[in-house]
Amino acid sequence: MAMGPLELMILSFPAERLNDGVLATLNRLSRAGDMRVVDVLVVRTDSAGGSCTVEICELPGLPRDTGWARLATGLITETDLDEVARLVDDHTDALAVLLEHRWVNDLAGRVAAAKGTIVALTHIPGAPGRHRPMLTTTS
């Protein structure tokens, strides 16, 4: 089965402030069917420039059985971990979420049926209230 376009979204929180409201919103988006969470990883940074991964179920304030632990598929790589750590401030938890845009496959099928093609998909970075560099790697 082909996967739709994937996008890596990095969400940053002061250490230990990630809460179940964020995960609930991502769950709701997935249940709607247009997107799917393919992989998820929490990266914690420190003032010495170090970073490590943390299991979601180990974060304070989250239920122990969030169901998100099983989403750790390994598609977010060690190289991605280093990039995520460079994007966030010290003493920060970053939630890296790999999203599949399923709706694009549906659209591509309908475009192909009309003898057309999707020529390009471009992500225009930006987040409300915060202007930071975003990952721009394409493949």
N, CA, C and O atoms as a MOPAC input file, in Angstrom:
PM7 MOZYME 1SCF
protein

 N      0.83600 1    -1.17700 1     0.00000 1
 C      0.00000 1     0.00000 1     0.00000 1
 C      0.88200 1     1.24100 1     0.00000 1
 O      1.77400 1     1.36300 1     0.83900 1
 N      0.64700 1     2.14900 1    -0.91700 1
 C      1.42300 1     3.37800 1    -1.01200 1
 C      1.01600 1     4.34500 1     0.08500 1
 O     -0.15700 1     4.44700 1     0.44400 1
 N      2.00500 1     5.05100 1     0.60700 1
 C      1.73500 1     6.08100 1     1.59400 1
 C      1.63300 1     7.41300 1     0.88900 1
 O      2.31200 1     7.67100 1    -0.10500 1
 N      0.76900 1     8.25200 1     1.42900 1
 C      0.63500 1     9.60000 1     0.88800 1
 C      1.83400 1    10.44400 1     1.27900 1
 O      2.75000 1     9.94000 1     1.92900 1
 N      1.85200 1    11.69600 1     0.90500 1
 C      2.97100 1    12.55100 1     1.30900 1
 C      3.08600 1    12.58200 1     2.83500 1
 O      2.08800 1    12.61000 1     3.55500 1
 N      4.31800 1    12.57500 1     3.29500 1
 C      4.58600 1    12.62700 1     4.72500 1
 C      5.13400 1    13.99800 1     5.08900 1
 O      5.85400 1    14.62000 1     4.30700 1
 N      4.79000 1    14.45600 1     6.26800 1
 C      5.28500 1    15.73400 1     6.76700 1
 C      5.70800 1    15.54800 1     8.21600 1
 O      4.98100 1    14.95800 1     9.01500 1
 N      6.89000 1    16.05500 1     8.54600 1
 C      7.38100 1    15.98700 1     9.90600 1
 C      7.09500 1    17.32000 1    10.58500 1
 O      7.61400 1    18.36200 1    10.18300 1
 N      6.26100 1    17.27300 1    11.62100 1
 C      5.90300 1    18.47000 1    12.37600 1
 C      6.60000 1    18.39400 1    13.72600 1
 O      6.56300 1    17.36600 1    14.40100 1
 N      7.24000 1    19.50600 1    14.11300 1
 C      7.92800 1    19.57500 1    15.39000 1
 C      7.17800 1    20.55500 1    16.28100 1
 O      7.00500 1    21.71900 1    15.92200 1
 N      6.73500 1    20.08700 1    17.43600 1
 C      6.03700 1    20.91500 1    18.41700 1
 C      6.94600 1    21.04100 1    19.63400 1
 O      7.47900 1    20.04000 1    20.11400 1
 N      7.12700 1    22.25200 1    20.13600 1
 C      8.06300 1    22.50600 1    21.21800 1
 C      7.32500 1    22.96700 1    22.47400 1
 O      6.39300 1    23.76900 1    22.40300 1
 N      7.76000 1    22.44300 1    23.63100 1
 C      7.14100 1    22.76100 1    24.91300 1
 C      8.22600 1    22.96600 1    25.96000 1
 O      9.27400 1    22.32300 1    25.88900 1
 N      7.99800 1    23.85400 1    26.93900 1
 C      8.92400 1    23.86800 1    28.08000 1
 C      8.96400 1    22.46000 1    28.67500 1
 O      7.96400 1    21.74200 1    28.64900 1
 N     10.09500 1    22.07700 1    29.19900 1
 C     10.26100 1    20.71700 1    29.72800 1
 C      9.08400 1    20.31600 1    30.60200 1
 O      8.66900 1    21.05700 1    31.49400 1
 N      8.56100 1    19.14100 1    30.33300 1
 C      7.49400 1    18.50200 1    31.09300 1
 C      6.15700 1    19.23700 1    31.03900 1
 O      5.35500 1    19.11400 1    31.96400 1
 N      5.89900 1    20.00000 1    29.96900 1
 C      4.61400 1    20.69500 1    29.85100 1
 C      3.72300 1    20.11400 1    28.75800 1
 O      2.57400 1    20.53200 1    28.61200 1
 N      4.23500 1    19.16100 1    27.99200 1
 C      3.42200 1    18.49000 1    26.98200 1
 C      2.25900 1    17.81700 1    27.69000 1
 O      2.46000 1    17.12200 1    28.68600 1
 N      1.04500 1    18.01400 1    27.19100 1
 C     -0.11300 1    17.44800 1    27.89500 1
 C     -0.99900 1    16.64800 1    26.95500 1
 O     -0.79300 1    16.61900 1    25.74200 1
 N     -1.98800 1    16.00300 1    27.55000 1
 C     -2.84500 1    15.12100 1    26.77100 1
 C     -3.77500 1    15.88400 1    25.82700 1
 O     -4.35000 1    15.26800 1    24.92900 1
 N     -3.94800 1    17.19200 1    25.99100 1
 C     -4.75800 1    17.97800 1    25.05800 1
 C     -4.15500 1    17.97400 1    23.65900 1
 O     -4.87800 1    17.90100 1    22.66600 1
 N     -2.84700 1    18.05000 1    23.58500 1
 C     -2.15800 1    18.00700 1    22.29200 1
 C     -2.38400 1    16.65400 1    21.63800 1
 O     -2.71500 1    16.57700 1    20.45500 1
 N     -2.20600 1    15.59400 1    22.40300 1
 C     -2.38600 1    14.25200 1    21.85400 1
 C     -3.83600 1    14.01100 1    21.45700 1
 O     -4.10200 1    13.34000 1    20.46000 1
 N     -4.77600 1    14.55200 1    22.22600 1
 C     -6.19500 1    14.40000 1    21.89500 1
 C     -6.51300 1    15.07200 1    20.56400 1
 O     -7.28400 1    14.54200 1    19.76400 1
 N     -5.92300 1    16.22800 1    20.33400 1
 C     -6.15400 1    16.92800 1    19.06300 1
 C     -5.58100 1    16.12900 1    17.89400 1
 O     -6.22800 1    16.01000 1    16.85400 1
 N     -4.38800 1    15.58800 1    18.05200 1
 C     -3.79900 1    14.75800 1    16.99500 1
 C     -4.63900 1    13.50200 1    16.76500 1
 O     -4.80500 1    13.07300 1    15.62300 1
 N     -5.17000 1    12.91100 1    17.83400 1
 C     -6.05700 1    11.75000 1    17.69900 1
 C     -7.29800 1    12.10200 1    16.89000 1
 O     -7.72200 1    11.33800 1    16.02300 1
 N     -7.87700 1    13.26100 1    17.17900 1
 C     -9.08900 1    13.69500 1    16.47200 1
 C     -8.80700 1    13.86200 1    14.97900 1
 O     -9.61500 1    13.45800 1    14.14300 1
 N     -7.66700 1    14.45700 1    14.65000 1
 C     -7.30500 1    14.61600 1    13.22900 1
 C     -7.15700 1    13.26400 1    12.55000 1
 O     -7.59400 1    13.08200 1    11.41300 1
 N     -6.54700 1    12.32600 1    13.23900 1
 C     -6.36100 1    10.98500 1    12.67100 1
 C     -7.70100 1    10.28400 1    12.46800 1
 O     -7.92100 1     9.65000 1    11.43600 1
 N     -8.59800 1    10.39600 1    13.44900 1
 C     -9.91100 1     9.74300 1    13.33700 1
 C    -10.72800 1    10.30300 1    12.18700 1
 O    -11.55800 1     9.59600 1    11.61700 1
 N    -10.50400 1    11.56900 1    11.83500 1
 C    -11.24100 1    12.17100 1    10.72200 1
 C    -10.87000 1    11.49000 1     9.40100 1
 O    -11.63700 1    11.54300 1     8.44000 1
 N     -9.69000 1    10.85000 1     9.35100 1
 C     -9.31200 1    10.05600 1     8.19200 1
 C     -8.48100 1    10.74500 1     7.13600 1
 O     -7.91000 1    10.07500 1     6.27600 1
 N     -8.39500 1    12.05600 1     7.17100 1
 C     -7.62800 1    12.75600 1     6.14100 1
 C     -6.13100 1    12.75000 1     6.43000 1
 O     -5.31300 1    12.95600 1     5.53300 1
 N     -5.78700 1    12.51300 1     7.68300 1
 C     -4.38400 1    12.46100 1     8.08600 1
 C     -4.18900 1    11.22300 1     8.95600 1
 O     -5.13800 1    10.69700 1     9.53700 1
 N     -2.93900 1    10.77200 1     9.03100 1
 C     -2.62200 1     9.64100 1     9.89600 1
 C     -1.29100 1     9.91900 1    10.57000 1
 O     -0.33600 1    10.33100 1     9.91100 1
 N     -1.21900 1     9.69700 1    11.87700 1
 C      0.05100 1     9.81100 1    12.58500 1
 C      0.81600 1     8.52200 1    12.30800 1
 O      0.38100 1     7.43800 1    12.69600 1
 N      1.95700 1     8.64600 1    11.63600 1
 C      2.74600 1     7.50000 1    11.20800 1
 C      3.82200 1     7.15800 1    12.23000 1
 O      4.11700 1     5.98500 1    12.45300 1
 N      4.40600 1     8.17300 1    12.84700 1
 C      5.45600 1     7.96300 1    13.84400 1
 C      5.44500 1     9.15400 1    14.78500 1
 O      5.02100 1    10.25000 1    14.41700 1
 N      5.91400 1     8.92700 1    16.00300 1
 C      5.96800 1     9.99600 1    16.99300 1
 C      7.18500 1     9.76100 1    17.88000 1
 O      7.51700 1     8.62600 1    18.22200 1
 N      7.84100 1    10.85700 1    18.24400 1
 C      9.04700 1    10.77100 1    19.05000 1
 C      9.12900 1    12.01900 1    19.92200 1
 O      8.86600 1    13.12600 1    19.45100 1
 N      9.49200 1    11.84500 1    21.18600 1
 C      9.71100 1    12.98800 1    22.07200 1
 C     11.21300 1    13.15200 1    22.23600 1
 O     11.92600 1    12.19800 1    22.54600 1
 N     11.68700 1    14.38200 1    22.02100 1
 C     13.10200 1    14.70400 1    22.16400 1
 C     13.23500 1    15.70900 1    23.30000 1
 O     12.56200 1    16.74000 1    23.30000 1
 N     14.09700 1    15.41600 1    24.26400 1
 C     14.35000 1    16.32500 1    25.38600 1
 C     15.75600 1    16.89300 1    25.23100 1
 O     16.70700 1    16.15300 1    24.98000 1
 N     15.88300 1    18.21400 1    25.38100 1
 C     17.18400 1    18.86900 1    25.27200 1
 C     17.59800 1    19.42100 1    26.63100 1
 O     16.76000 1    19.66100 1    27.50000 1
 N     18.91300 1    19.62100 1    26.80000 1
 C     19.42300 1    20.18300 1    28.05000 1
 C     20.35700 1    21.34800 1    27.75800 1
 O     20.67300 1    21.61500 1    26.59900 1
 N     20.79300 1    22.03400 1    28.78500 1
 C     21.61500 1    23.23100 1    28.60900 1
 C     23.01900 1    22.91500 1    28.10600 1
 O     23.70900 1    23.81000 1    27.61700 1
 N     23.45000 1    21.67200 1    28.21400 1
 C     24.77400 1    21.28500 1    27.73700 1
 C     24.77500 1    20.96800 1    26.24600 1
 O     25.80100 1    20.57000 1    25.69400 1
 N     23.64200 1    21.14200 1    25.60200 1
 C     23.55900 1    20.85500 1    24.18000 1
 C     23.23700 1    19.40500 1    23.87900 1
 O     23.25300 1    18.98700 1    22.72100 1
 N     22.94900 1    18.64500 1    24.90500 1
 C     22.62000 1    17.23700 1    24.70600 1
 C     21.14500 1    17.03900 1    24.41000 1
 O     20.31700 1    17.91000 1    24.67500 1
 N     20.83600 1    15.89000 1    23.86200 1
 C     19.44300 1    15.54600 1    23.59800 1
 C     19.27100 1    14.04600 1    23.75400 1
 O     20.21000 1    13.27100 1    23.57600 1
 N     18.05600 1    13.65800 1    24.08700 1
 C     17.74600 1    12.24500 1    24.19500 1
 C     16.27500 1    12.05300 1    23.87000 1
 O     15.49000 1    13.00100 1    23.90000 1
 N     15.91600 1    10.82900 1    23.56200 1
 C     14.50500 1    10.53100 1    23.32800 1
 C     13.87200 1    10.10100 1    24.64100 1
 O     14.52300 1     9.53000 1    25.51600 1
 N     12.58500 1    10.39500 1    24.74900 1
 C     11.81400 1    10.04600 1    25.93600 1
 C     10.53900 1     9.37300 1    25.44800 1
 O      9.91300 1     9.83800 1    24.49500 1
 N     10.15300 1     8.28000 1    26.09900 1
 C      8.89800 1     7.62000 1    25.75100 1
 C      7.73300 1     8.50200 1    26.17600 1
 O      7.76200 1     9.08400 1    27.26100 1
 N      6.72100 1     8.60800 1    25.34600 1
 C      5.55400 1     9.42700 1    25.67400 1
 C      4.93800 1     8.97400 1    26.99200 1
 O      4.52000 1     9.80800 1    27.79600 1
 N      4.87800 1     7.68300 1    27.21900 1
 C      4.25400 1     7.17900 1    28.43900 1
 C      5.04800 1     7.53500 1    29.69400 1
 O      4.53800 1     7.37300 1    30.80300 1
 N      6.27700 1     8.01300 1    29.54700 1
 C      7.09600 1     8.39900 1    30.69600 1
 C      6.96100 1     9.87600 1    31.04600 1
 O      7.50100 1    10.31700 1    32.06000 1
 N      6.24900 1    10.65100 1    30.22500 1
 C      6.13100 1    12.07700 1    30.48800 1
 C      5.14900 1    12.34500 1    31.61600 1
 O      4.05800 1    11.77500 1    31.63800 1
 N      5.52900 1    13.21600 1    32.56200 1
 C      4.61200 1    13.54900 1    33.65300 1
 C      3.36200 1    14.23200 1    33.10600 1
 O      3.43200 1    14.99100 1    32.13900 1
 N      2.23800 1    13.96100 1    33.72200 1
 C      1.00100 1    14.62300 1    33.33100 1
 C      0.23200 1    13.92300 1    32.22900 1
 O     -0.87700 1    14.33700 1    31.89000 1
 N      0.79700 1    12.87700 1    31.66700 1
 C      0.09400 1    12.11900 1    30.63600 1
 C     -0.32200 1    10.77000 1    31.19700 1
 O      0.38600 1    10.19100 1    32.02200 1
 N     -1.46100 1    10.27100 1    30.75500 1
 C     -1.85000 1     8.92600 1    31.19300 1
 C     -0.79300 1     7.91800 1    30.75600 1
 O     -0.19400 1     8.06800 1    29.69200 1
 N     -0.56800 1     6.91400 1    31.55600 1
 C      0.45800 1     5.90500 1    31.24300 1
 C      0.13600 1     5.13300 1    29.96900 1
 O      1.05300 1     4.73200 1    29.25300 1
 N     -1.12700 1     4.91800 1    29.67100 1
 C     -1.50100 1     4.17300 1    28.47800 1
 C     -2.19300 1     5.11200 1    27.49800 1
 O     -3.41900 1     5.11900 1    27.38600 1
 N     -1.39000 1     5.90500 1    26.78800 1
 C     -1.96000 1     6.84800 1    25.83100 1
 C     -2.23000 1     6.19700 1    24.48000 1
 O     -2.94700 1     6.76000 1    23.65300 1
 N     -1.66400 1     5.01800 1    24.25200 1
 C     -1.80300 1     4.38300 1    22.94800 1
 C     -0.79700 1     4.92300 1    21.93900 1
 O     -0.66700 1     4.38800 1    20.83800 1
 N     -0.09800 1     5.96400 1    22.31100 1
 C      0.86400 1     6.58200 1    21.38200 1
 C      2.18500 1     5.83600 1    21.34300 1
 O      2.91500 1     5.93700 1    20.35700 1
 N      2.51000 1     5.09300 1    22.38500 1
 C      3.78200 1     4.37500 1    22.41700 1
 C      3.89100 1     3.41100 1    21.24900 1
 O      4.98300 1     3.21100 1    20.71600 1
 N      2.78600 1     2.81100 1    20.84200 1
 C      2.83200 1     1.84600 1    19.73300 1
 C      3.06100 1     2.52400 1    18.39000 1
 O      3.30800 1     1.85000 1    17.39000 1
 N      2.98100 1     3.86500 1    18.35900 1
 C      3.20300 1     4.58400 1    17.10600 1
 C      4.68100 1     4.79000 1    16.79900 1
 O      5.02400 1     5.25300 1    15.71100 1
 N      5.55200 1     4.45600 1    17.73000 1
 C      6.97600 1     4.62400 1    17.49800 1
 C      7.42900 1     3.57300 1    16.48600 1
 O      7.82200 1     2.46800 1    16.86000 1
 N      7.37200 1     3.92400 1    15.21600 1
 C      7.66200 1     2.98100 1    14.13300 1
 C      9.11100 1     2.99500 1    13.68200 1
 O      9.54800 1     2.09200 1    12.96900 1
 N      9.86300 1     4.01800 1    14.09500 1
 C     11.25700 1     4.10900 1    13.68000 1
 C     11.46100 1     4.86000 1    12.38500 1
 O     12.59000 1     4.94800 1    11.90200 1
 N     10.40800 1     5.40500 1    11.80900 1
 C     10.56800 1     6.18300 1    10.58000 1
 C     11.23300 1     7.52600 1    10.84500 1
 O     11.90000 1     8.07000 1     9.96500 1
 N     11.05900 1     8.06500 1    12.04600 1
 C     11.82200 1     9.25500 1    12.44700 1
 C     13.18000 1     8.72400 1    12.89800 1
 O     13.27000 1     7.96600 1    13.86400 1
 N     14.22300 1     9.12300 1    12.20000 1
 C     15.54500 1     8.51800 1    12.37400 1
 C     16.43100 1     9.29100 1    13.34600 1
 O     16.06600 1    10.36500 1    13.82400 1
 N     17.58600 1     8.73100 1    13.62300 1
 C     18.58500 1     9.37500 1    14.47100 1
 C     19.02400 1    10.71300 1    13.86500 1
 O     19.27700 1    11.66900 1    14.59900 1
 N     19.11300 1    10.78500 1    12.55700 1
 C     19.44300 1    12.04500 1    11.88400 1
 C     18.35600 1    13.08100 1    12.14700 1
 O     18.65700 1    14.24900 1    12.39300 1
 N     17.09900 1    12.66000 1    12.09700 1
 C     15.98900 1    13.56000 1    12.40100 1
 C     16.07000 1    14.03500 1    13.84700 1
 O     15.79700 1    15.20000 1    14.13500 1
 N     16.44300 1    13.14000 1    14.75500 1
 C     16.58000 1    13.49200 1    16.16500 1
 C     17.55700 1    14.65200 1    16.33400 1
 O     17.27300 1    15.60000 1    17.06600 1
 N     18.69100 1    14.58200 1    15.66900 1
 C     19.68900 1    15.65100 1    15.75400 1
 C     19.12800 1    16.96800 1    15.21100 1
 O     19.36000 1    18.02700 1    15.79300 1
 N     18.40200 1    16.90300 1    14.11500 1
 C     17.80800 1    18.09900 1    13.51600 1
 C     16.74900 1    18.70200 1    14.44200 1
 O     16.68600 1    19.92100 1    14.60200 1
 N     15.93000 1    17.86300 1    15.04200 1
 C     14.90600 1    18.33600 1    15.97700 1
 C     15.57800 1    19.04200 1    17.14900 1
 O     15.14600 1    20.12300 1    17.54900 1
 N     16.62400 1    18.44500 1    17.70000 1
 C     17.32100 1    19.04100 1    18.84800 1
 C     17.89400 1    20.40900 1    18.50200 1
 O     17.93100 1    21.29300 1    19.35700 1
 N     18.33900 1    20.59600 1    17.26800 1
 C     18.88500 1    21.90700 1    16.84900 1
 C     17.79400 1    22.96700 1    16.71500 1
 O     18.07900 1    24.16100 1    16.81600 1
 N     16.57300 1    22.55500 1    16.49200 1
 C     15.47600 1    23.50100 1    16.26800 1
 C     14.86500 1    24.05700 1    17.55000 1
 O     14.21300 1    25.10000 1    17.51600 1
 N     15.06300 1    23.39000 1    18.66100 1
 C     14.37100 1    23.78700 1    19.89000 1
 C     15.35100 1    24.32700 1    20.92900 1
 O     16.55200 1    24.06400 1    20.87000 1
 N     14.81600 1    25.07900 1    21.87300 1
 C     15.61300 1    25.67800 1    22.94200 1
 C     16.04000 1    24.63300 1    23.96400 1
 O     15.51800 1    23.51900 1    23.99700 1
 N     17.01500 1    25.02600 1    24.81000 1
 C     17.44900 1    24.17000 1    25.90900 1
 C     16.30500 1    23.94100 1    26.88300 1
 O     15.39700 1    24.76500 1    26.98700 1
 N     16.34800 1    22.83900 1    27.58600 1
 C     15.33300 1    22.45500 1    28.58100 1
 C     13.94200 1    22.42400 1    27.96100 1
 O     12.97000 1    22.92900 1    28.52300 1
 N     13.88500 1    21.82000 1    26.79600 1
 C     12.64400 1    21.77400 1    26.03500 1
 C     12.31900 1    20.33200 1    25.67500 1
 O     13.20900 1    19.53000 1    25.39300 1
 N     11.03200 1    20.02100 1    25.69100 1
 C     10.55200 1    18.76600 1    25.12900 1
 C      9.98400 1    19.07600 1    23.75600 1
 O      9.17000 1    19.98800 1    23.60700 1
 N     10.40100 1    18.33400 1    22.77100 1
 C      9.87900 1    18.50500 1    21.41800 1
 C      9.14600 1    17.23000 1    21.03000 1
 O      9.65700 1    16.12400 1    21.20600 1
 N      7.96900 1    17.39800 1    20.51200 1
 C      7.19200 1    16.27100 1    20.01100 1
 C      7.32600 1    16.27900 1    18.49600 1
 O      6.82700 1    17.17900 1    17.82100 1
 N      8.00100 1    15.27300 1    17.97500 1
 C      8.15100 1    15.12300 1    16.52600 1
 C      7.04800 1    14.17000 1    16.06000 1
 O      6.96700 1    13.02900 1    16.51300 1
 N      6.21800 1    14.64700 1    15.16400 1
 C      5.08300 1    13.86700 1    14.68300 1
 C      5.19500 1    13.74200 1    13.16400 1
 O      5.20500 1    14.74400 1    12.44900 1
 N      5.27800 1    12.52000 1    12.68700 1
 C      5.30900 1    12.26400 1    11.24900 1
 C      3.88000 1    11.99800 1    10.80000 1
 O      3.25800 1    11.02000 1    11.21400 1
 N      3.37200 1    12.87400 1     9.95600 1
 C      1.98300 1    12.81300 1     9.50100 1
 C      1.91000 1    12.37700 1     8.04700 1
 O      2.71100 1    12.80600 1     7.21500 1
 N      0.94800 1    11.52400 1     7.75300 1
 C      0.64900 1    11.15400 1     6.36700 1
 C     -0.59000 1    11.93200 1     5.94300 1
 O     -1.61900 1    11.89400 1     6.61600 1
 N     -0.48200 1    12.62400 1     4.84100 1
 C     -1.61900 1    13.36500 1     4.29300 1
 C     -2.38700 1    12.43400 1     3.34800 1
 O     -2.14300 1    12.42700 1     2.14200 1
 N     -3.30400 1    11.65900 1     3.90000 1
 C     -4.06800 1    10.67700 1     3.12700 1
 C     -4.94200 1    11.32500 1     2.05900 1
 O     -5.17000 1    10.73600 1     1.00300 1
 N     -5.42200 1    12.50800 1     2.32000 1
 C     -6.31600 1    13.17300 1     1.38600 1
 C     -5.64600 1    13.39800 1     0.03100 1
 O     -6.33300 1    13.48500 1    -0.98600 1
 N     -4.30500 1    13.49300 1     0.00300 1
 C     -3.60500 1    13.73100 1    -1.26300 1
 C     -3.75600 1    12.52600 1    -2.18500 1
 O     -3.89600 1    12.69300 1    -3.39700 1
 N     -3.73000 1    11.30600 1    -1.62600 1
 C     -3.90600 1    10.11800 1    -2.46800 1
 C     -5.27500 1    10.10800 1    -3.12800 1
 O     -5.39900 1     9.76500 1    -4.30400 1
 N     -6.30500 1    10.48500 1    -2.37200 1
 C     -7.65500 1    10.55900 1    -2.93600 1
 C     -7.69800 1    11.59800 1    -4.05900 1
 O     -8.23700 1    11.34100 1    -5.13500 1
 N     -7.13100 1    12.75300 1    -3.79800 1
 C     -7.09800 1    13.80900 1    -4.81100 1
 C     -6.30100 1    13.36600 1    -6.04000 1
 O     -6.72600 1    13.60000 1    -7.17100 1
 N     -5.15200 1    12.73100 1    -5.82200 1
 C     -4.31900 1    12.28100 1    -6.94700 1
 C     -5.07600 1    11.30300 1    -7.83300 1
 O     -4.95400 1    11.34900 1    -9.05700 1
 N     -5.86600 1    10.41100 1    -7.21400 1
 C     -6.65900 1     9.46800 1    -8.00100 1
 C     -7.68900 1    10.17500 1    -8.86200 1
 O     -7.88900 1     9.81400 1   -10.02200 1
 N     -8.33400 1    11.16800 1    -8.30500 1
 C     -9.35000 1    11.91400 1    -9.06100 1
 C     -8.71800 1    12.77200 1   -10.15900 1
 O     -9.27800 1    12.93000 1   -11.24300 1
 N     -7.54200 1    13.32100 1    -9.85500 1
 C     -6.82700 1    14.10600 1   -10.86500 1
 C     -6.38900 1    13.19100 1   -12.00600 1
 O     -6.52500 1    13.55400 1   -13.17500 1
 N     -5.86200 1    11.99600 1   -11.67900 1
 C     -5.42500 1    11.03800 1   -12.69600 1
 C     -6.60400 1    10.58100 1   -13.55700 1
 O     -6.45600 1    10.39400 1   -14.76500 1
 N     -7.77800 1    10.40100 1   -12.93300 1
 C     -8.96200 1     9.99800 1   -13.68300 1
 C     -9.35400 1    11.05600 1   -14.71100 1
 O     -9.98000 1    10.74500 1   -15.72400 1
 N     -8.98600 1    12.29300 1   -14.44900 1
 C     -9.26400 1    13.38700 1   -15.39400 1
 C     -8.06200 1    13.63600 1   -16.30900 1
 O     -7.96900 1    14.67900 1   -16.95600 1
 N     -7.12200 1    12.64000 1   -16.35800 1
 C     -5.90700 1    12.71100 1   -17.18500 1
 C     -4.97300 1    13.83400 1   -16.74600 1
 O     -4.20900 1    14.36300 1   -17.55300 1
 N     -5.03300 1    14.19700 1   -15.46700 1
 C     -4.15500 1    15.24000 1   -14.93500 1
 C     -3.12200 1    14.65800 1   -13.99000 1
 O     -3.14100 1    13.46200 1   -13.69900 1
 N     -2.23600 1    15.48800 1   -13.51900 1
 C     -1.21900 1    15.08900 1   -12.55000 1
 C     -1.04700 1    16.20300 1   -11.50700 1
 O     -1.26800 1    17.38100 1   -11.78900 1
 N     -0.65700 1    15.80400 1   -10.32900 1
 C     -0.25400 1    16.79200 1    -9.32800 1
 C      1.18500 1    17.15100 1    -9.65600 1
 O      2.06600 1    16.29100 1    -9.62300 1
 N      1.42200 1    18.38500 1    -9.96500 1
 C      2.73700 1    18.82400 1   -10.43000 1
 C      3.68200 1    19.08900 1    -9.26100 1
 O      4.87200 1    18.78800 1    -9.35800 1
 N      3.18500 1    19.63900 1    -8.17000 1
 C      4.05000 1    19.94800 1    -7.03500 1
 C      3.22900 1    20.02600 1    -5.76000 1
 O      2.04400 1    20.36100 1    -5.78300 1
 N      3.87300 1    19.71400 1    -4.66400 1
 C      3.33200 1    19.93400 1    -3.32200 1
 C      4.36000 1    20.78500 1    -2.59100 1
 O      5.51200 1    20.37400 1    -2.45300 1
 N      3.97600 1    21.93200 1    -2.13200 1
 C      4.90500 1    22.83300 1    -1.46200 1
 C      4.37600 1    23.17100 1    -0.08100 1
 O      3.21900 1    23.56200 1     0.07600 1
 N      5.22500 1    23.01900 1     0.91000 1
 C      4.85600 1    23.39600 1     2.27500 1
 C      5.36800 1    24.81300 1     2.52200 1
 O      6.55100 1    25.09400 1     2.33200 1
 N      4.48700 1    25.68500 1     2.94000 1
 C      4.87400 1    27.04600 1     3.27900 1
 C      4.95600 1    27.09800 1     4.80300 1
 O      3.92700 1    27.05200 1     5.47700 1
 N      6.18000 1    27.19300 1     5.36000 1
 C      6.33000 1    27.10800 1     6.81200 1
 C      5.76400 1    28.33200 1     7.52200 1
 O      5.68500 1    29.42700 1     6.96600 1
 N      5.38700 1    28.10700 1     8.73400 1
 C      4.90400 1    29.17800 1     9.59100 1
 C      4.02200 1    28.60200 1    10.65900 1
 O      3.28300 1    27.64300 1    10.43400 1
 N      4.10800 1    29.19200 1    11.81400 1
 C      3.27400 1    28.75700 1    12.92100 1
 C      2.71500 1    29.99900 1    13.59000 1
 O      3.42400 1    30.99600 1    13.72600 1
 N      1.47600 1    29.96100 1    14.00500 1
 C      0.88700 1    31.12500 1    14.65000 1
 C      1.69800 1    31.58000 1    15.85500 1
 O      2.02700 1    30.78100 1    16.73200 1
 N      2.01500 1    32.85700 1    15.89100 1
 C      2.66400 1    33.44700 1    17.04800 1
 C      4.13700 1    33.15400 1    17.20300 1
 O      4.75100 1    33.62500 1    18.16000 1
 N      4.72200 1    32.40200 1    16.30600 1
 C      6.13300 1    32.05100 1    16.46700 1
 C      6.75600 1    31.86300 1    15.09300 1
 O      6.27600 1    31.05300 1    14.29900 1
 N      7.79500 1    32.58600 1    14.81400 1
 C      8.46800 1    32.46200 1    13.52000 1
 C      9.83900 1    31.85700 1    13.75200 1
 O     10.76600 1    32.53000 1    14.20200 1
 N      9.95100 1    30.58300 1    13.44000 1
 C     11.19900 1    29.83900 1    13.60500 1
 C     11.45900 1    29.09000 1    12.30700 1
 O     10.53200 1    28.81700 1    11.54500 1
 N     12.69800 1    28.76500 1    12.06100 1
 C     12.97700 1    27.94300 1    10.88800 1
 C     12.30800 1    26.58700 1    11.01400 1
 O     12.25300 1    26.01300 1    12.10100 1
 N     11.80400 1    26.07900 1     9.90700 1
 C     11.16500 1    24.76600 1     9.88800 1
 C     12.04500 1    23.83000 1     9.07000 1
 O     12.86600 1    24.28500 1     8.27400 1
 N     11.87900 1    22.54000 1     9.26000 1
 C     12.57900 1    21.57300 1     8.43300 1
 C     12.15200 1    21.76400 1     6.99700 1
 O     10.96100 1    21.88400 1     6.71100 1
 N     13.11100 1    21.79200 1     6.09400 1
 C     12.76600 1    22.02000 1     4.69700 1
 C     13.27900 1    20.90100 1     3.80500 1
 O     13.30100 1    21.05700 1     2.58400 1
 N     13.68600 1    19.79500 1     4.37300 1
 C     14.19700 1    18.67800 1     3.59500 1
 C     13.10000 1    18.10100 1     2.73200 1
 O     12.00200 1    17.83200 1     3.21800 1
 N     13.38100 1    17.91000 1     1.46000 1
 C     12.43000 1    17.28400 1     0.56200 1
 C     13.08400 1    16.08200 1    -0.08500 1
 O     14.30700 1    16.00100 1    -0.19200 1
 N     12.25500 1    15.15700 1    -0.51100 1
 C     12.80700 1    13.98600 1    -1.21400 1
 C     11.85300 1    13.54200 1    -2.27100 1
 O     12.12400 1    12.57300 1    -2.98000 1

